Amino acid sequence: MKIKKGYVLRTVAEQHLVVPTGEEGVNFNGIITLNNSGKLLFETLQKGAEPSELVELLMETYDVDKATANDDVKTFIETLKTKNILAS
């Protein structure tokens, strides 16, 4: 899985924002604010990662159990899919 081209992550006033650029800016009206774990997942997806890798990353970084990490990753990915931010 990977984030589509045309979406960048910026930190402004301690807020992590996903901002559409170019043609995506025309198609996607708005920005998305992420918390620290969302930022970590987004950055990892920019490089390409499978859901299982994201689960492991959350478990290692935030010392959460696998069920919690799995639920968080599933919710995050579903949100990105709904917003059409993931590459096909």
N, C-alpha and C positions, 0 to 999 in steps of 0.2 A: 504494500500500500504506500501511496505517496500523495503529498499535497499537490494540487494542480499548480501549474505555472500561473503567475498573476496574483498570488497571495503572498504577502510579506508580513513578518512579525516585527513589530516595533515596540519599544518600551518608552512610554511618555509619562512623566510625573509618576513613576513607579506603577503604572498600569501597563499590562501586556496586551497589545492590540493586534488583531489580524486585520490587515488593510488590503482591500482589493486594488490592483493597479491595472493600467491599460484597459483592454476590452472587458476584463472581469469587473472593473470598476463601473462599467456601464450596466453589466448584467446583474451585479450584486450591489444592492443599495444598502449601505451601512458599513459598520465595523463590528468585530466580535472582541469582547474583552475576555481574557483568560486569567485564571489564577496560576500559581506557580507550577502546579502539577500539569495543568493544561498547556502551559508554555513548554514544559519539558516534553510532553507528548507531541506537540506540534513540531518542535524542533527536530525530534527524532523522525517523525513522519516526513519532514522535508527531505531527509536523506534516504527515505525508504525503509520501512520496517513492517514486520508482521505483527498481528495482535499479540501473539505469545511473547514476542520480544518486549512489547510495551508493558505487558503484565509483569514480566520479570524486572523491568526497569523501575516500575512503581514499587514493587516489593522491596527492591534493594535500596532505593532512594528514600522511601518514606516508612519503611519497616511496617508495612501492612500485610495482612494475610492474603492468600491467593484469591479467595472468593471476593474480597473487597476490591482488590486490584482488577480482577476480571470484570466485575460489574462496572467499575469506573471507566475502564478502557472501552467496554461495549457501549456505554452511554456516550462517551466522547466520539467514538467512531460513527455512531448513529446520528449524532448532531452534525458532524461534518458531512455525512452523506445527505442528510436533509437539506443542508445549505449548499450542496453540490460543490464542495471544496476538495473532495478527493478525486485524484486522477482515475480514469477508467482503466 
